[in-house]
């Protein structure tokens, strides 16, 4: 899988790379720019587009609809960035929602290529397979536009929607213009996503970030990952729904910066309340 990618701050002297990926039907630049601005001196931030969103090409049906395929594409981006920079810099990946789920596939299958992953608003399983398959068929038939109203309510708290309607509109536009078939294939990939049995064998640092008011991702599922991987860490961001990177970018940036600086430490499971 060939994925489109773009530097946010190519001229920074930072000696590490952070790849970031969007939610299902999301635009990586829109969802991660405020976090990237906070980390402008800490990492060379690279926005990675999923198929059919942002500047990404539509889903190539030569690729099976699995998150393994997406993870392979992200690993390829990491190799391309290293080759472009001409340096063997440590590379991290942070993903929101479906990209967070994909981060666990990277931690399992591409541990030698990454120094750590950050899973935002996701877990080792996401939702029910039958519901994802049903949504895939629905979107193929009627498009993503009909998902916008209900998704807005899950992605943002009522207070955030009232205070920052323009920000919400920008994020939801990404969903409304997403390629329908690509979105459907990603739904099918989520239906097959289940790495619970693999968690005890993941040795890469895994930082879990949950929104306190995220109804899409049960906190018990997030805790399971943090407690089961060998080097897990959990942070709960207050007053954030599913779009944690949009609603609380400074908190997310602080958590990611902690991953950069903590080094080789033993497993820590903690809850952030600030």
ABEGO torsion letter per residue (X at the ends): XBBBBBBABAABABABBBBBBBBBGBBAAAAAAAAAAAAAAABBBBBBBBBGBEABBBBBAABBBBAAAAAAAAAAAAAAAAAAAGBBBBBBBBBBEAAAAAAAAAAAAAAAABAEBBBBGBBABBEBAAAAAAAAAAAAAAEAAAAAAAAAAAABBAAAAAABAAAAAAAAAAAAABBAAAAAAAAAAAAABBAAAAAAABABBBBBBBBAABAABBAAAAAAAAAABABBBBBBBBGBBABAAAABAAAAAAAAAAAAAAEBBBBBBBBBAX
